[in-house]
Amino acid sequence: MRILDKNKIKYDVIEYDISDGKIDGVSVAEKTNQDLKEVYKTLVTQGNTKMIYVFVIPVNEELNLKKAAKVCGEKKVDMIHVNDILKLTGYIRGGCSPIGMKKLYKTFIHKDAEVLERICVSGGKKGLQVKLSPQDLKESINAVFEDLI
């Protein structure tokens, strides 16, 4: 949120209860009364060249690894192991935000977000979401809209 504030990007903070252990994206959307099409999850992958790539897709969808590899210019991309999330991003599983990672990795947002007024992404920790314009998100992390699912 400090990064969004610094860049004068307008956003809303949405908090939700994590005491039940349900932190998957669909549960978060339900807990926060958000449309599934507007709540996005952040996935971190590694290409066969060892480059790290970030994908932001709707919580109720799955990343198409072939499409992901193609947009990255890689032969293949695989999800990183959950134990590597903190080391690579600075975030823990369930709190991985596309904003403010340790490094600015090449990031792709699913193209459906481009036509939405606002989307929700993780605010960087469990129990916290930020809702902002997909265009503002794109610009703040130098992302590209692509077909990813």
N, CA, C and O atoms as a GROMACS GRO file, in nm:
protein
  596
    1MET      N    1   0.082  -0.120   0.000
    1MET     CA    2   0.000   0.000   0.000
    1MET      C    3   0.086   0.126   0.000
    1MET      O    4   0.047   0.230  -0.053
    2ARG      N    5   0.207   0.115   0.060
    2ARG     CA    6   0.298   0.231   0.056
    2ARG      C    7   0.335   0.264  -0.088
    2ARG      O    8   0.346   0.381  -0.124
    3ILE      N    9   0.353   0.162  -0.170
    3ILE     CA   10   0.388   0.184  -0.310
    3ILE      C   11   0.272   0.252  -0.382
    3ILE      O   12   0.293   0.344  -0.461
    4LEU      N   13   0.150   0.207  -0.356
    4LEU     CA   14   0.033   0.269  -0.419
    4LEU      C   15   0.019   0.414  -0.373
    4LEU      O   16  -0.009   0.503  -0.453
    5ASP      N   17   0.039   0.438  -0.243
    5ASP     CA   18   0.032   0.575  -0.191
    5ASP      C   19   0.138   0.664  -0.256
    5ASP      O   20   0.110   0.776  -0.297
    6LYS      N   21   0.260   0.611  -0.264
    6LYS     CA   22   0.370   0.688  -0.323
    6LYS      C   23   0.341   0.726  -0.468
    6LYS      O   24   0.378   0.835  -0.513
    7ASN      N   25   0.274   0.635  -0.540
    7ASN     CA   26   0.240   0.661  -0.680
    7ASN      C   27   0.105   0.729  -0.697
    7ASN      O   28   0.055   0.743  -0.809
    8LYS      N   29   0.045   0.771  -0.584
    8LYS     CA   30  -0.084   0.840  -0.585
    8LYS      C   31  -0.192   0.760  -0.659
    8LYS      O   32  -0.272   0.815  -0.735
    9ILE      N   33  -0.192   0.630  -0.633
    9ILE     CA   34  -0.292   0.541  -0.693
    9ILE      C   35  -0.406   0.522  -0.593
    9ILE      O   36  -0.383   0.488  -0.477
   10LYS      N   37  -0.527   0.544  -0.640
   10LYS     CA   38  -0.645   0.530  -0.555
   10LYS      C   39  -0.680   0.382  -0.539
   10LYS      O   40  -0.686   0.308  -0.637
   11TYR      N   41  -0.704   0.341  -0.415
   11TYR     CA   42  -0.740   0.202  -0.386
   11TYR      C   43  -0.822   0.197  -0.258
   11TYR      O   44  -0.824   0.291  -0.179
   12ASP      N   45  -0.891   0.087  -0.240
   12ASP     CA   46  -0.963   0.060  -0.117
   12ASP      C   47  -0.902  -0.063  -0.052
   12ASP      O   48  -0.854  -0.154  -0.120
   13VAL      N   49  -0.902  -0.065   0.080
   13VAL     CA   50  -0.853  -0.179   0.156
   13VAL      C   51  -0.973  -0.262   0.199
   13VAL      O   52  -1.072  -0.209   0.250
   14ILE      N   53  -0.964  -0.392   0.179
   14ILE     CA   54  -1.069  -0.484   0.221
   14ILE      C   55  -1.004  -0.587   0.313
   14ILE      O   56  -0.912  -0.659   0.273
   15GLU      N   57  -1.053  -0.593   0.436
   15GLU     CA   58  -1.001  -0.690   0.532
   15GLU      C   59  -1.099  -0.805   0.546
   15GLU      O   60  -1.220  -0.787   0.531
   16TYR      N   61  -1.046  -0.922   0.576
   16TYR     CA   62  -1.131  -1.039   0.596
   16TYR      C   63  -1.071  -1.127   0.705
   16TYR      O   64  -0.951  -1.123   0.732
   17ASP      N   65  -1.158  -1.208   0.765
   17ASP     CA   66  -1.119  -1.296   0.876
   17ASP      C   67  -1.048  -1.420   0.823
   17ASP      O   68  -1.098  -1.485   0.731
   18ILE      N   69  -0.934  -1.453   0.881
   18ILE     CA   70  -0.860  -1.572   0.840
   18ILE      C   71  -0.860  -1.681   0.947
   18ILE      O   72  -0.794  -1.784   0.931
   19SER      N   73  -0.935  -1.659   1.055
   19SER     CA   74  -0.931  -1.753   1.168
   19SER      C   75  -0.983  -1.892   1.131
   19SER      O   76  -0.950  -1.990   1.198
   20ASP      N   77  -1.064  -1.903   1.026
   20ASP     CA   78  -1.115  -2.034   0.984
   20ASP      C   79  -1.016  -2.106   0.893
   20ASP      O   80  -1.041  -2.221   0.854
   21GLY      N   81  -0.905  -2.042   0.858
   21GLY     CA   82  -0.804  -2.105   0.774
   21GLY      C   83  -0.834  -2.102   0.625
   21GLY      O   84  -0.753  -2.147   0.545
   22LYS      N   85  -0.948  -2.050   0.588
   22LYS     CA   86  -0.986  -2.046   0.446
   22LYS      C   87  -0.929  -1.918   0.383
   22LYS      O   88  -0.985  -1.810   0.398
   23ILE      N   89  -0.816  -1.935   0.312
   23ILE     CA   90  -0.750  -1.819   0.252
   23ILE      C   91  -0.739  -1.831   0.101
   23ILE      O   92  -0.675  -1.748   0.036
   24ASP      N   93  -0.801  -1.936   0.044
   24ASP     CA   94  -0.798  -1.949  -0.102
   24ASP      C   95  -0.882  -1.836  -0.163
   24ASP      O   96  -0.968  -1.779  -0.096
   25GLY      N   97  -0.857  -1.806  -0.287
   25GLY     CA   98  -0.919  -1.691  -0.352
   25GLY      C   99  -1.069  -1.694  -0.358
   25GLY      O  100  -1.134  -1.591  -0.340
   26VAL      N  101  -1.127  -1.811  -0.382
   26VAL     CA  102  -1.273  -1.820  -0.390
   26VAL      C  103  -1.333  -1.791  -0.252
   26VAL      O  104  -1.434  -1.720  -0.242
   27SER      N  105  -1.272  -1.844  -0.146
   27SER     CA  106  -1.320  -1.816  -0.010
   27SER      C  107  -1.308  -1.667   0.022
   27SER      O  108  -1.397  -1.609   0.083
   28VAL      N  109  -1.197  -1.607  -0.020
   28VAL     CA  110  -1.177  -1.463   0.004
   28VAL      C  111  -1.286  -1.383  -0.068
   28VAL      O  112  -1.342  -1.289  -0.010
   29ALA      N  113  -1.317  -1.419  -0.191
   29ALA     CA  114  -1.422  -1.348  -0.265
   29ALA      C  115  -1.555  -1.359  -0.193
   29ALA      O  116  -1.629  -1.262  -0.182
   30GLU      N  117  -1.586  -1.480  -0.144
   30GLU     CA  118  -1.712  -1.500  -0.071
   30GLU      C  119  -1.714  -1.420   0.058
   30GLU      O  120  -1.814  -1.356   0.090
   31LYS      N  121  -1.604  -1.424   0.134
   31LYS     CA  122  -1.598  -1.353   0.262
   31LYS      C  123  -1.611  -1.202   0.245
   31LYS      O  124  -1.664  -1.133   0.332
   32THR      N  125  -1.564  -1.151   0.133
   32THR     CA  126  -1.563  -1.005   0.112
   32THR      C  127  -1.677  -0.960   0.020
   32THR      O  128  -1.683  -0.843  -0.020
   33ASN      N  129  -1.766  -1.052  -0.014
   33ASN     CA  130  -1.881  -1.022  -0.101
   33ASN      C  131  -1.839  -0.960  -0.234
   33ASN      O  132  -1.902  -0.867  -0.283
   34GLN      N  133  -1.732  -1.014  -0.291
   34GLN     CA  134  -1.682  -0.965  -0.419
   34GLN      C  135  -1.720  -1.064  -0.530
   34GLN      O  136  -1.731  -1.184  -0.505
   35ASP      N  137  -1.741  -1.013  -0.649
   35ASP     CA  138  -1.767  -1.096  -0.766
   35ASP      C  139  -1.640  -1.175  -0.798
   35ASP      O  140  -1.531  -1.118  -0.801
   36LEU      N  141  -1.653  -1.305  -0.821
   36LEU     CA  142  -1.538  -1.390  -0.852
   36LEU      C  143  -1.458  -1.338  -0.971
   36LEU      O  144  -1.337  -1.357  -0.979
   37LYS      N  145  -1.526  -1.272  -1.064
   37LYS     CA  146  -1.459  -1.220  -1.184
   37LYS      C  147  -1.371  -1.100  -1.153
   37LYS      O  148  -1.290  -1.058  -1.236
   38GLU      N  149  -1.385  -1.043  -1.033
   38GLU     CA  150  -1.310  -0.922  -0.997
   38GLU      C  151  -1.203  -0.947  -0.891
   38GLU      O  152  -1.130  -0.855  -0.854
   39VAL      N  153  -1.192  -1.071  -0.843
   39VAL     CA  154  -1.092  -1.103  -0.742
   39VAL      C  155  -0.984  -1.187  -0.811
   39VAL      O  156  -1.013  -1.292  -0.869
   40TYR      N  157  -0.861  -1.140  -0.802
   40TYR     CA  158  -0.750  -1.202  -0.875
   40TYR      C  159  -0.646  -1.258  -0.779
   40TYR      O  160  -0.620  -1.202  -0.672
   41LYS      N  161  -0.586  -1.370  -0.820
   41LYS     CA  162  -0.479  -1.430  -0.741
   41LYS      C  163  -0.347  -1.409  -0.814
   41LYS      O  164  -0.343  -1.388  -0.935
   42THR      N  165  -0.240  -1.416  -0.737
   42THR     CA  166  -0.106  -1.394  -0.789
   42THR      C  167  -0.031  -1.526  -0.788
   42THR      O  168  -0.016  -1.589  -0.683
   43LEU      N  169   0.016  -1.568  -0.904
   43LEU     CA  170   0.088  -1.694  -0.919
   43LEU      C  171   0.230  -1.667  -0.965
   43LEU      O  172   0.253  -1.583  -1.053
   44VAL      N  173   0.324  -1.737  -0.906
   44VAL     CA  174   0.465  -1.716  -0.939
   44VAL      C  175   0.519  -1.843  -1.005
   44VAL      O  176   0.501  -1.954  -0.955
   45THR      N  177   0.584  -1.824  -1.119
   45THR     CA  178   0.636  -1.937  -1.197
   45THR      C  179   0.783  -1.917  -1.229
   45THR      O  180   0.841  -1.810  -1.208
   46GLN      N  181   0.842  -2.024  -1.280
   46GLN     CA  182   0.980  -2.017  -1.327
   46GLN      C  183   0.986  -2.083  -1.464
   46GLN      O  184   0.934  -2.192  -1.485
   47GLY      N  185   1.052  -2.015  -1.558
   47GLY     CA  186   1.067  -2.069  -1.691
   47GLY      C  187   1.186  -2.163  -1.699
   47GLY      O  188   1.266  -2.173  -1.606
   48ASN      N  189   1.197  -2.233  -1.812
   48ASN     CA  190   1.310  -2.325  -1.829
   48ASN      C  191   1.443  -2.251  -1.834
   48ASN      O  192   1.548  -2.313  -1.818
   49THR      N  193   1.440  -2.119  -1.854
   49THR     CA  194   1.562  -2.037  -1.851
   49THR      C  195   1.595  -1.992  -1.709
   49THR      O  196   1.693  -1.920  -1.687
   50LYS      N  197   1.513  -2.034  -1.611
   50LYS     CA  198   1.526  -2.000  -1.468
   50LYS      C  199   1.476  -1.859  -1.435
   50LYS      O  200   1.486  -1.815  -1.320
   51MET      N  201   1.422  -1.788  -1.534
   51MET     CA  202   1.362  -1.656  -1.509
   51MET      C  203   1.231  -1.675  -1.432
   51MET      O  204   1.161  -1.775  -1.450
   52ILE      N  205   1.198  -1.579  -1.345
   52ILE     CA  206   1.075  -1.582  -1.266
   52ILE      C  207   0.971  -1.493  -1.335
   52ILE      O  208   1.002  -1.383  -1.380
   53TYR      N  209   0.848  -1.544  -1.343
   53TYR     CA  210   0.737  -1.471  -1.403
   53TYR      C  211   0.618  -1.474  -1.308
   53TYR      O  212   0.596  -1.572  -1.237
   54VAL      N  213   0.541  -1.364  -1.308
   54VAL     CA  214   0.425  -1.352  -1.221
   54VAL      C  215   0.300  -1.341  -1.308
   54VAL      O  216   0.298  -1.269  -1.408
   55PHE      N  217   0.196  -1.413  -1.268
   55PHE     CA  218   0.069  -1.411  -1.340
   55PHE      C  219  -0.043  -1.377  -1.244
   55PHE      O  220  -0.050  -1.431  -1.134
   56VAL      N  221  -0.131  -1.286  -1.286
   56VAL     CA  222  -0.242  -1.240  -1.204
   56VAL      C  223  -0.369  -1.279  -1.279
   56VAL      O  224  -0.398  -1.225  -1.386
   57ILE      N  225  -0.443  -1.375  -1.221
   57ILE     CA  226  -0.560  -1.430  -1.290
   57ILE      C  227  -0.679  -1.436  -1.194
   57ILE      O  228  -0.660  -1.430  -1.072
   58PRO      N  229  -0.802  -1.448  -1.248
   58PRO     CA  230  -0.919  -1.461  -1.160
   58PRO      C  231  -0.905  -1.582  -1.067
   58PRO      O  232  -0.852  -1.686  -1.106
   59VAL      N  233  -0.954  -1.566  -0.945
   59VAL     CA  234  -0.935  -1.668  -0.842
   59VAL      C  235  -1.001  -1.802  -0.876
   59VAL      O  236  -0.958  -1.906  -0.827
   60ASN      N  237  -1.104  -1.800  -0.958
   60ASN     CA  238  -1.174  -1.924  -0.990
   60ASN      C  239  -1.126  -1.987  -1.120
   60ASN      O  240  -1.191  -2.077  -1.174
   61GLU      N  241  -1.014  -1.942  -1.170
   61GLU     CA  242  -0.958  -1.995  -1.295
   61GLU      C  243  -0.822  -2.059  -1.269
   61GLU      O  244  -0.762  -2.040  -1.164
   62GLU      N  245  -0.775  -2.135  -1.369
   62GLU     CA  246  -0.642  -2.195  -1.362
   62GLU      C  247  -0.554  -2.135  -1.470
   62GLU      O  248  -0.599  -2.109  -1.581
   63LEU      N  249  -0.430  -2.115  -1.437
   63LEU     CA  250  -0.332  -2.064  -1.533
   63LEU      C  251  -0.306  -2.172  -1.638
   63LEU      O  252  -0.277  -2.287  -1.604
   64ASN      N  253  -0.316  -2.134  -1.765
   64ASN     CA  254  -0.281  -2.224  -1.874
   64ASN      C  255  -0.130  -2.212  -1.893
   64ASN      O  256  -0.082  -2.111  -1.945
   65LEU      N  257  -0.057  -2.314  -1.851
   65LEU     CA  258   0.089  -2.307  -1.853
   65LEU      C  259   0.146  -2.294  -1.994
   65LEU      O  260   0.253  -2.235  -2.012
   66LYS      N  261   0.076  -2.348  -2.093
   66LYS     CA  262   0.124  -2.334  -2.232
   66LYS      C  263   0.110  -2.189  -2.279
   66LYS      O  264   0.201  -2.135  -2.341
   67LYS      N  265  -0.004  -2.127  -2.250
   67LYS     CA  266  -0.023  -1.986  -2.285
   67LYS      C  267   0.076  -1.899  -2.208
   67LYS      O  268   0.133  -1.805  -2.263
   68ALA      N  269   0.097  -1.933  -2.081
   68ALA     CA  270   0.190  -1.857  -1.998
   68ALA      C  271   0.331  -1.863  -2.056
   68ALA      O  272   0.399  -1.761  -2.066
   69ALA      N  273   0.375  -1.983  -2.093
   69ALA     CA  274   0.508  -1.999  -2.151
   69ALA      C  275   0.521  -1.918  -2.280
   69ALA      O  276   0.623  -1.855  -2.305
   70LYS      N  277   0.416  -1.921  -2.360
   70LYS     CA  278   0.420  -1.850  -2.489
   70LYS      C  279   0.436  -1.700  -2.469
   70LYS      O  280   0.518  -1.637  -2.537
   71VAL      N  281   0.359  -1.641  -2.377
   71VAL     CA  282   0.370  -1.496  -2.357
   71VAL      C  283   0.504  -1.455  -2.297
   71VAL      O  284   0.548  -1.341  -2.312
   72CYS      N  285   0.568  -1.549  -2.228
   72CYS     CA  286   0.700  -1.523  -2.170
   72CYS      C  287   0.814  -1.547  -2.269
   72CYS      O  288   0.927  -1.505  -2.246
   73GLY      N  289   0.783  -1.615  -2.379
   73GLY     CA  290   0.888  -1.652  -2.472
   73GLY      C  291   0.970  -1.770  -2.422
   73GLY      O  292   1.087  -1.786  -2.460
   74GLU      N  293   0.910  -1.852  -2.337
   74GLU     CA  294   0.976  -1.969  -2.280
   74GLU      C  295   0.919  -2.095  -2.346
   74GLU      O  296   0.807  -2.094  -2.397
   75LYS      N  297   0.996  -2.202  -2.342
   75LYS     CA  298   0.945  -2.331  -2.389
   75LYS      C  299   0.846  -2.387  -2.288
   75LYS      O  300   0.751  -2.456  -2.324
   76LYS      N  301   0.871  -2.357  -2.160
   76LYS     CA  302   0.790  -2.414  -2.054
   76LYS      C  303   0.802  -2.326  -1.929
   76LYS      O  304   0.909  -2.272  -1.901
   77VAL      N  305   0.693  -2.313  -1.855
   77VAL     CA  306   0.697  -2.252  -1.723
   77VAL      C  307   0.630  -2.347  -1.625
   77VAL      O  308   0.536  -2.418  -1.660
   78ASP      N  309   0.679  -2.347  -1.502
   78ASP     CA  310   0.621  -2.428  -1.395
   78ASP      C  311   0.599  -2.341  -1.273
   78ASP      O  312   0.670  -2.243  -1.251
   79MET      N  313   0.499  -2.377  -1.195
   79MET     CA  314   0.475  -2.307  -1.069
   79MET      C  315   0.596  -2.329  -0.979
   79MET      O  316   0.654  -2.437  -0.975
   80ILE      N  317   0.634  -2.224  -0.906
   80ILE     CA  318   0.743  -2.243  -0.811
   80ILE      C  319   0.690  -2.320  -0.690
   80ILE      O  320   0.570  -2.321  -0.665
   81HIS      N  321   0.778  -2.384  -0.617
   81HIS     CA  322   0.739  -2.458  -0.498
   81HIS      C  323   0.695  -2.359  -0.392
   81HIS      O  324   0.752  -2.251  -0.378
   82VAL      N  325   0.593  -2.395  -0.317
   82VAL     CA  326   0.538  -2.307  -0.214
   82VAL      C  327   0.645  -2.261  -0.116
   82VAL      O  328   0.638  -2.150  -0.063
   83ASN      N  329   0.745  -2.345  -0.090
   83ASN     CA  330   0.852  -2.309   0.003
   83ASN      C  331   0.943  -2.198  -0.051
   83ASN      O  332   1.017  -2.136   0.025
   84ASP      N  333   0.938  -2.173  -0.182
   84ASP     CA  334   1.022  -2.070  -0.243
   84ASP      C  335   0.954  -1.934  -0.256
   84ASP      O  336   1.018  -1.836  -0.294
   85ILE      N  337   0.825  -1.927  -0.224
   85ILE     CA  338   0.751  -1.802  -0.242
   85ILE      C  339   0.812  -1.688  -0.161
   85ILE      O  340   0.836  -1.580  -0.215
   86LEU      N  341   0.837  -1.711  -0.032
   86LEU     CA  342   0.891  -1.606   0.054
   86LEU      C  343   1.028  -1.560   0.004
   86LEU      O  344   1.054  -1.440  -0.006
   87LYS      N  345   1.114  -1.655  -0.027
   87LYS     CA  346   1.250  -1.622  -0.071
   87LYS      C  347   1.249  -1.537  -0.198
   87LYS      O  348   1.329  -1.444  -0.211
   88LEU      N  349   1.160  -1.568  -0.293
   88LEU     CA  350   1.158  -1.497  -0.421
   88LEU      C  351   1.078  -1.367  -0.419
   88LEU      O  352   1.115  -1.271  -0.486
   89THR      N  353   0.969  -1.365  -0.342
   89THR     CA  354   0.878  -1.250  -0.349
   89THR      C  355   0.880  -1.161  -0.225
   89THR      O  356   0.850  -1.042  -0.233
   90GLY      N  357   0.916  -1.218  -0.111
   90GLY     CA  358   0.904  -1.144   0.015
   90GLY      C  359   0.768  -1.162   0.079
   90GLY      O  360   0.740  -1.107   0.186
   91TYR      N  361   0.683  -1.241   0.014
   91TYR     CA  362   0.548  -1.266   0.065
   91TYR      C  363   0.531  -1.414   0.098
   91TYR      O  364   0.605  -1.499   0.050
   92ILE      N  365   0.429  -1.443   0.184
   92ILE     CA  366   0.398  -1.581   0.217
   92ILE      C  367   0.279  -1.628   0.136
   92ILE      O  368   0.203  -1.547   0.081
   93ARG      N  369   0.262  -1.761   0.128
   93ARG     CA  370   0.147  -1.817   0.058
   93ARG      C  371   0.019  -1.763   0.122
   93ARG      O  372   0.005  -1.761   0.244
   94GLY      N  373  -0.073  -1.719   0.038
   94GLY     CA  374  -0.198  -1.662   0.087
   94GLY      C  375  -0.190  -1.512   0.105
   94GLY      O  376  -0.291  -1.448   0.132
   95GLY      N  377  -0.071  -1.456   0.092
   95GLY     CA  378  -0.054  -1.311   0.106
   95GLY      C  379   0.037  -1.255  -0.002
   95GLY      O  380   0.098  -1.149   0.016
   96CYS      N  381   0.047  -1.326  -0.113
   96CYS     CA  382   0.139  -1.285  -0.220
   96CYS      C  383   0.071  -1.181  -0.309
   96CYS      O  384  -0.027  -1.211  -0.378
   97SER      N  385   0.123  -1.062  -0.308
   97SER     CA  386   0.069  -0.952  -0.387
   97SER      C  387   0.157  -0.928  -0.510
   97SER      O  388   0.278  -0.946  -0.502
   98PRO      N  389   0.098  -0.888  -0.622
   98PRO     CA  390   0.180  -0.854  -0.738
   98PRO      C  391   0.254  -0.722  -0.719
   98PRO      O  392   0.343  -0.688  -0.797
   99ILE      N  393   0.216  -0.648  -0.616
   99ILE     CA  394   0.275  -0.517  -0.589
   99ILE      C  395   0.378  -0.532  -0.478
   99ILE      O  396   0.349  -0.590  -0.374
  100GLY      N  397   0.498  -0.479  -0.498
  100GLY     CA  398   0.596  -0.472  -0.392
  100GLY      C  399   0.676  -0.598  -0.368
  100GLY      O  400   0.725  -0.619  -0.257
  101MET      N  401   0.690  -0.683  -0.468
  101MET     CA  402   0.775  -0.802  -0.451
  101MET      C  403   0.920  -0.758  -0.437
  101MET      O  404   0.955  -0.644  -0.468
  102LYS      N  405   1.005  -0.849  -0.389
  102LYS     CA  406   1.147  -0.820  -0.371
  102LYS      C  407   1.209  -0.766  -0.499
  102LYS      O  408   1.294  -0.676  -0.494
  103LYS      N  409   1.168  -0.820  -0.612
  103LYS     CA  410   1.215  -0.774  -0.743
  103LYS      C  411   1.094  -0.747  -0.829
  103LYS      O  412   0.986  -0.802  -0.806
  104LEU      N  413   1.111  -0.662  -0.930
  104LEU     CA  414   1.002  -0.636  -1.023
  104LEU      C  415   1.012  -0.739  -1.135
  104LEU      O  416   1.077  -0.718  -1.238
  105TYR      N  417   0.945  -0.853  -1.112
  105TYR     CA  418   0.947  -0.960  -1.211
  105TYR      C  419   0.853  -0.926  -1.327
  105TYR      O  420   0.760  -0.847  -1.312
  106LYS      N  421   0.880  -0.985  -1.442
  106LYS     CA  422   0.792  -0.966  -1.557
  106LYS      C  423   0.655  -1.022  -1.517
  106LYS      O  424   0.643  -1.138  -1.479
  107THR      N  425   0.553  -0.937  -1.527
  107THR     CA  426   0.420  -0.972  -1.477
  107THR      C  427   0.315  -0.959  -1.585
  107THR      O  428   0.319  -0.867  -1.667
  108PHE      N  429   0.221  -1.054  -1.584
  108PHE     CA  430   0.113  -1.058  -1.681
  108PHE      C  431  -0.020  -1.066  -1.605
  108PHE      O  432  -0.033  -1.141  -1.508
  109ILE      N  433  -0.116  -0.988  -1.650
  109ILE     CA  434  -0.250  -0.988  -1.591
  109ILE      C  435  -0.345  -1.043  -1.696
  109ILE      O  436  -0.336  -1.007  -1.814
  110HIS      N  437  -0.437  -1.131  -1.655
  110HIS     CA  438  -0.530  -1.188  -1.753
  110HIS      C  439  -0.611  -1.076  -1.819
  110HIS      O  440  -0.657  -0.983  -1.753
  111LYS      N  441  -0.626  -1.088  -1.949
  111LYS     CA  442  -0.685  -0.983  -2.032
  111LYS      C  443  -0.826  -0.942  -1.991
  111LYS      O  444  -0.866  -0.829  -2.018
  112ASP      N  445  -0.902  -1.029  -1.926
  112ASP     CA  446  -1.038  -0.993  -1.885
  112ASP      C  447  -1.039  -0.876  -1.787
  112ASP      O  448  -1.138  -0.804  -1.778
  113ALA      N  449  -0.931  -0.859  -1.713
  113ALA     CA  450  -0.924  -0.749  -1.615
  113ALA      C  451  -0.925  -0.613  -1.684
  113ALA      O  452  -0.969  -0.514  -1.626
  114GLU      N  453  -0.877  -0.608  -1.806
  114GLU     CA  454  -0.860  -0.482  -1.877
  114GLU      C  455  -0.991  -0.405  -1.892
  114GLU      O  456  -0.990  -0.282  -1.896
  115VAL      N  457  -1.103  -0.476  -1.901
  115VAL     CA  458  -1.233  -0.411  -1.921
  115VAL      C  459  -1.308  -0.385  -1.790
  115VAL      O  460  -1.414  -0.324  -1.791
  116LEU      N  461  -1.252  -0.432  -1.679
  116LEU     CA  462  -1.318  -0.412  -1.551
  116LEU      C  463  -1.282  -0.275  -1.492
  116LEU      O  464  -1.173  -0.222  -1.516
  117GLU      N  465  -1.375  -0.220  -1.416
  117GLU     CA  466  -1.349  -0.092  -1.351
  117GLU      C  467  -1.247  -0.107  -1.239
  117GLU      O  468  -1.156  -0.025  -1.226
  118ARG      N  469  -1.262  -0.214  -1.158
  118ARG     CA  470  -1.169  -0.238  -1.048
  118ARG      C  471  -1.156  -0.388  -1.024
  118ARG      O  472  -1.248  -0.465  -1.052
  119ILE      N  473  -1.040  -0.427  -0.972
  119ILE     CA  474  -1.017  -0.566  -0.933
  119ILE      C  475  -0.955  -0.567  -0.794
  119ILE      O  476  -0.900  -0.467  -0.747
  120CYS      N  477  -0.965  -0.683  -0.728
  120CYS     CA  478  -0.904  -0.702  -0.597
  120CYS      C  479  -0.783  -0.793  -0.612
  120CYS      O  480  -0.789  -0.894  -0.682
  121VAL      N  481  -0.674  -0.757  -0.547
  121VAL     CA  482  -0.556  -0.842  -0.538
  121VAL      C  483  -0.511  -0.842  -0.392
  121VAL      O  484  -0.555  -0.760  -0.313
  122SER      N  485  -0.424  -0.934  -0.359
  122SER     CA  486  -0.375  -0.941  -0.222
  122SER      C  487  -0.307  -0.810  -0.183
  122SER      O  488  -0.239  -0.746  -0.263
  123GLY      N  489  -0.328  -0.773  -0.058
  123GLY     CA  490  -0.265  -0.653  -0.004
  123GLY      C  491  -0.130  -0.682   0.059
  123GLY      O  492  -0.070  -0.595   0.121
  124GLY      N  493  -0.080  -0.804   0.042
  124GLY     CA  494   0.053  -0.838   0.091
  124GLY      C  495   0.058  -0.919   0.218
  124GLY      O  496   0.166  -0.953   0.266
  125LYS      N  497  -0.059  -0.949   0.274
  125LYS     CA  498  -0.064  -1.039   0.389
  125LYS      C  499  -0.201  -1.103   0.395
  125LYS      O  500  -0.298  -1.051   0.340
  126LYS      N  501  -0.208  -1.216   0.463
  126LYS     CA  502  -0.336  -1.285   0.478
  126LYS      C  503  -0.434  -1.193   0.548
  126LYS      O  504  -0.400  -1.126   0.646
  127GLY      N  505  -0.557  -1.191   0.498
  127GLY     CA  506  -0.661  -1.109   0.560
  127GLY      C  507  -0.672  -0.969   0.504
  127GLY      O  508  -0.748  -0.887   0.555
  128LEU      N  509  -0.596  -0.940   0.398
  128LEU     CA  510  -0.594  -0.805   0.343
  128LEU      C  511  -0.596  -0.808   0.190
  128LEU      O  512  -0.513  -0.874   0.127
  129GLN      N  513  -0.690  -0.736   0.133
  129GLN     CA  514  -0.700  -0.721  -0.013
  129GLN      C  515  -0.698  -0.572  -0.046
  129GLN      O  516  -0.738  -0.488   0.036
  130VAL      N  517  -0.652  -0.540  -0.165
  130VAL     CA  518  -0.666  -0.403  -0.214
  130VAL      C  519  -0.748  -0.407  -0.343
  130VAL      O  520  -0.732  -0.497  -0.426
  131LYS      N  521  -0.835  -0.310  -0.357
  131LYS     CA  522  -0.921  -0.300  -0.475
  131LYS      C  523  -0.879  -0.175  -0.549
  131LYS      O  524  -0.880  -0.065  -0.494
  132LEU      N  525  -0.844  -0.192  -0.676
  132LEU     CA  526  -0.794  -0.080  -0.754
  132LEU      C  527  -0.824  -0.100  -0.901
  132LEU      O  528  -0.868  -0.207  -0.943
  133SER      N  529  -0.799   0.002  -0.978
  133SER     CA  530  -0.816  -0.004  -1.123
  133SER      C  531  -0.714  -0.100  -1.182
  133SER      O  532  -0.596  -0.093  -1.146
  134PRO      N  533  -0.755  -0.189  -1.273
  134PRO     CA  534  -0.658  -0.278  -1.338
  134PRO      C  535  -0.551  -0.200  -1.416
  134PRO      O  536  -0.437  -0.245  -1.425
  135GLN      N  537  -0.588  -0.086  -1.471
  135GLN     CA  538  -0.491  -0.004  -1.544
  135GLN      C  539  -0.386   0.051  -1.448
  135GLN      O  540  -0.267   0.054  -1.480
  136ASP      N  541  -0.430   0.095  -1.329
  136ASP     CA  542  -0.335   0.144  -1.228
  136ASP      C  543  -0.243   0.032  -1.182
  136ASP      O  544  -0.123   0.052  -1.163
  137LEU      N  545  -0.300  -0.088  -1.164
  137LEU     CA  546  -0.218  -0.203  -1.125
  137LEU      C  547  -0.114  -0.230  -1.234
  137LEU      O  548   0.004  -0.247  -1.205
  138LYS      N  549  -0.158  -0.233  -1.356
  138LYS     CA  550  -0.070  -0.261  -1.470
  138LYS      C  551   0.048  -0.162  -1.472
  138LYS      O  552   0.163  -0.202  -1.486
  139GLU      N  553   0.016  -0.035  -1.459
  139GLU     CA  554   0.120   0.068  -1.465
  139GLU      C  555   0.213   0.062  -1.344
  139GLU      O  556   0.333   0.088  -1.357
  140SER      N  557   0.160   0.030  -1.227
  140SER     CA  558   0.242   0.030  -1.106
  140SER      C  559   0.344  -0.084  -1.102
  140SER      O  560   0.445  -0.075  -1.032
  141ILE      N  561   0.318  -0.192  -1.179
  141ILE     CA  562   0.410  -0.307  -1.178
  141ILE      C  563   0.464  -0.338  -1.318
  141ILE      O  564   0.525  -0.443  -1.339
  142ASN      N  565   0.442  -0.248  -1.412
  142ASN     CA  566   0.488  -0.267  -1.551
  142ASN      C  567   0.439  -0.399  -1.610
  142ASN      O  568   0.515  -0.471  -1.674
  143ALA      N  569   0.312  -0.429  -1.588
  143ALA     CA  570   0.255  -0.555  -1.635
  143ALA      C  571   0.201  -0.542  -1.777
  143ALA      O  572   0.195  -0.433  -1.834
  144VAL      N  573   0.161  -0.656  -1.831
  144VAL     CA  574   0.102  -0.665  -1.964
  144VAL      C  575  -0.026  -0.747  -1.954
  144VAL      O  576  -0.029  -0.848  -1.884
  145PHE      N  577  -0.131  -0.705  -2.024
  145PHE     CA  578  -0.253  -0.784  -2.030
  145PHE      C  579  -0.237  -0.890  -2.138
  145PHE      O  580  -0.198  -0.861  -2.250
  146GLU      N  581  -0.268  -1.016  -2.101
  146GLU     CA  582  -0.256  -1.128  -2.195
  146GLU      C  583  -0.364  -1.232  -2.165
  146GLU      O  584  -0.421  -1.234  -2.056
  147ASP      N  585  -0.390  -1.318  -2.262
  147ASP     CA  586  -0.482  -1.431  -2.242
  147ASP      C  587  -0.404  -1.539  -2.170
  147ASP      O  588  -0.308  -1.595  -2.225
  148LEU      N  589  -0.443  -1.570  -2.047
  148LEU     CA  590  -0.365  -1.660  -1.962
  148LEU      C  591  -0.440  -1.784  -1.914
  148LEU      O  592  -0.381  -1.873  -1.853
  149ILE      N  593  -0.571  -1.789  -1.942
  149ILE     CA  594  -0.649  -1.903  -1.888
  149ILE      C  595  -0.712  -1.983  -2.001
  149ILE      O  596  -0.781  -2.082  -1.975
   0.00000   0.00000   0.00000
